Amino acid sequence: MLKVKILLLEPIHEDGVRIIQQFADPKLAQNATEPAVLEELEDTKGIITRLAKVTATMIDAAPELQVIARHGVGYDNIDVEYATNRGIPVVFAPEAISLSVAEYTVGMILALNRKMMSADAAARSGEWVKRYHELVGTDLRGKTVGLIGLGRIGGEVARRLHAFQVNLTYYDVVAYDDLEQAIGIRRLALDELLKESDIITLHAPLTEQTRRMIGRREINLMKQTAILVNTSRGAVIDEEALVEAIKAQRIAGAALDVYENEPLETTNSLVQLRNVLLSPHMSGHTVEALRATAVQVAEEVRAVISGQRPRYIANPEALKS
């Protein structure tokens, strides 16, 4: 019996591929752009994507499609509404990268607070004298850190920051009573959090409610010495407003792993700002996390293909269609 075809829009860890090979024939797309992918979809039963978009046009081009899988936590690069209308479940892997993203977030905070980028450049260029003035950073201890979103990743970030003896606050539509009691984190209204925090770190999913939730008004509420960190989704921040605020020294700086449009263009104004730390959407990229994500997403795809209910599904109503 011929195995079903699972199309990988981008490479995944070999352990995930091995699992897929047990029940299907995994094929890596030569090009993840829509025009190129359309040619490969006619006999495809499943699609696995990382950052590449899965559009309504692509879904229509795959008459045998049974499942779409997102290699990661968010799934805003997939037309979930259209997939639901077609009765196609969208599965994802929310657990695998939480610890890695949390560690990376703390690392970005420390790097920005202690001016590590500038320190590296000074050491390489022999400008040791900068250590007395330009490279003097600030301690993390005693600072107020506000987390926007306290789900899986936000919660892990809070637990790690607790060890630095910071004052923890959070804004979320859901109250996390257990974590509040465990580490003393306080729940605040968004405006209050923005006004009080020395460091603000974003861990919210991208929805219509959270799109550009940090805009000019919100940035103007922040302290002039505050820094903004985003390892969630780029469109949660109004990038134009952020660039304006940093240029005007309205806030002290930002650390960004995600952007409104990816990959980040080298002409983007963010690239020209000295007090902004940038990375190419890689906060979950560790050997351990990439393996775990690939394995988890492969198991989710196997569940759907074999007629079982997946553990993590973005559109459970699709299963009723």
N, C-alpha and C positions, 0 to 999 in steps of 0.2 A: 504494500500500500504506500502511495506517495505521501510524503509529509507535507503539511500545510506550510505556506510561505509566510515568514515574519520579516518585514522590512525594517531594518535599522537605519534611521536617517543619519545617525552619527555613531561612531564606535562606542562600545561599552566594554566593561571588564570581561576578560576571557572566561571567568567562572560563570558569569551570566550567560554568555554565549553557549557554554557547555550544557547548561540546563535547558536552553531553548532547543539545542540539538537532540535532546531526548524525545521531544514531541513534535518538532517542526524543523523546517529548513531556514535558518537565519541568513538573510542576504543584506550586506551593507550597501546602501545607496552610494553611487559614485559622486553624486552631487545632491545636497539637501534642499536646493531651491525648488520652488513649486513646478516650474516647467519641466525640470529634469525628473522629478519624482513622479509626475503624472504618467510617464511612460512605463513605470514599473509597478503600477498599482492594480492592474486589471485582475490578476490572480492572487492578490495579497489578502491574507486573512487577519493579519495583525500589523500594527505600526508602533514602533518604539522611537520616541523622540527625546532629545535632551533640550536644546534651545531652538531647534528648527520648528517653524510653524506647521501646524496641521490645519488646513483651511477647509471650508465647505466644498470648494472645487475639488480638492484632493479626496475628500470623503466620497463625493459623487463618482469619482473616477475609480473607486474600489468597490464594485458591486458585491464582492464576497467578504468584505471587511466585517470582522466580528469584535475587534477590540482595538483601542488606541491606548498606549501606555506612555506616561511621562516619567522619564528617568530623573526623579527628583521630587521636590515637595509641591511647588506651585504648578498650575496647569493653564496659566493664562495665554500660553502660546498655542493652545488647542481650541478650536471652535466647539466648546462643550455643548452649547445649546443646539447646534446643528446635529452633532453626534447623537444627542438625546432624541431628537426628532426622528433620527434614522434607527433608533433602538440599539445604538452602539455604545457599550460601556466605556468610560474613560477611567483607567486605573492609574495609580501613582505609588510612590515609595516615600512616605513621610517620615519614617523613623530613622533611616540609615544615616543621614547626614547631620542630624541635630547636634551631636557632640562636636563634630568637626567645624561646623559653622559657628558654634558658640565659642570654641577656642580661638578661631580666626577673628571673631568680633572683638574679643578681649585683646588680642594682639594688635588690632588696628587702633584701639583706644590707647594702649600703651605707646605705640609707635608715634601717634600724633601728639600725645601729652608730653612725651620726652623728646620730640623733634628728631627722631631717629633717622629720617631721610636726609635731613640737612646735616646731621652729625656724620653720616656715612660719607657724604660729599666732601665735608670739611676734612675728614681724616685722609681721604684719597688725594685731596689737593694740597695737603700740608698746611691748611689754615687752622692750626691748633688754637690760635688766639681767640677764635669764635667761642670756645668753651666757656669763656668768662662772661660773655654777654648774650650773643644771638642764640646760643644753644642751651640756655638755661630753661629747663622745663618745669612742670608742676607735678607734685605728688598726686597719686590717685586716692590715697587714704583721706577720708574726710570729705571728699567731693560728693555731690548729689548726682546720682545717675538715674535718668528717667527712661524706662523701657516702654515703647509703644508696641503693644502686643506681647502677651505673656503665655503664649502657647508652648509647643514642644521646644522650639529653639530659644524663644525669649526666656522661658523658665530655666533652661540650662545656662544661659548667659547670666541670669540673676544669681544662680547658685555659685558660679565661679567668681563673680564680682563681690559676693558676700565675703569672701576670704580676704579681700583687699580693704576691708573696713570702710566701705562707702555707705552713704545713705541711699537706700534703694526705694524708688517709687515706680509705679506703672500705671498706664492707661490701657484699658481693654473693655470691650462690651461685656465680657464675662469676668466675674470675680473669682479669684483663686485663693480661697480661704486657707487651704492647707499650706500653701507656699507662704502666705502672709504670716502665718503662725511660725513656720519653720525658720524663716530667715529675716523676718521683720520688715518685709517690703510693704509699702503703703500704696493703696489704690487712690489715684487722683483723677480729677477731670483733666481733659487734655490741655486746656489753657493754663491751668494751675501747674501742671507738670512742666510745660514749656517755660514758664516764668521762673520756676525754682531750680531747674536742672543745670548743672555744669556740663554734663555730657548727656546727649540724647541719642538713643540707639533704636533703630526701627526693625521690627520683626512682625509686621502686619502682612497678610496676604493682599494681593492686588484684586480689588473688587470695585464696583462703581462707587461704593461709599468711601473707599480708601484712596482712590486715584487722586493724586496731587493734594492729599490731605495736609501736607506740609507745603504751604504756599507763602506768599508775601506776608499775609496777616499773621500766620503762625510764626514765621521766622522773626518778625518784628517783636514778638512777645519774648523771644529768647534773650538771655544775657549776652552782652557784647563779648564776654570771654568764653562763651559756650562753644562746644564742638558737636557736630552732627555726624552720626555713623549710620550707614545703610548697607545691610547685607540681605535685605528682603527682596524687594522689587523696585526697579528704578523709578517707575511712574508714580510711586507713592509720594515722591518729592517733585515739586515744580522746579526743574533744573534751571530755568531762566531766572527765577526768583532767587535761587541759591547762589548762582554766579554773581548776580547783582549785589547780594548781601555780603559776600566774601570780598568782592572788589571794594565795596564801601566800608569794609571792616566793621560791618554790622554784627557779625559773629566771627569767632576766632579761626574756624577752619572746619573741614569735613573729611571723612574717610568713606569712600564709596567703592563697593564691589559690583554694583548693579546700576543700570542706566536706563533712561527712557527709551533709547534706541541702541540696540546692540548688534554687532560689535561697536564699541565706542569709536567714533571717527577721530582721526588725529587733528582735525580742524575744530573739534568741539572746544568751546571756551574753557571748560574744566581743565583741559590739558595744560593750559597756560598759567594756571594758578599755583603758586608755590606752596601755599599752606593747605593743599588738598592732596590726600593720599588716595591713589587710584589703583585698582587691580581688576583683571579681566574676568569677572564673574567666576571666581574660583574658591570661594570661601568653603565650599564642601569638597574640594579636591584634595583628598588625602588617599593614600593607597587603601587604607581600611574602609573609608567611606565610599569610594568608587566601587570597590568590590561588593560591599554590602548592598549598595543601591542597585547594582546590576543584578545581583541574586534576587533581591526582593521584587524588582519589577518583572524579572523572568518568571518568578513563581506566580505573580498576579496574572500575567498573560496566560500561563499554563492553566490556571484555574478557570478562566473564561473559556478558553478553547476546549477544555474537557467538560464543560457544562456545570462547573461548580461556581459557587458565589465567591468573588474575590474579597479579600479583607479590606482593601482600601479603594473605594470607588467614588469618583467625584459626582456621578449622576446615577444614583441607585434607581431612579425612575426609569432609566433605559432598560433595566432588566425586566420591567413589567410590560414593555412594548411587544 
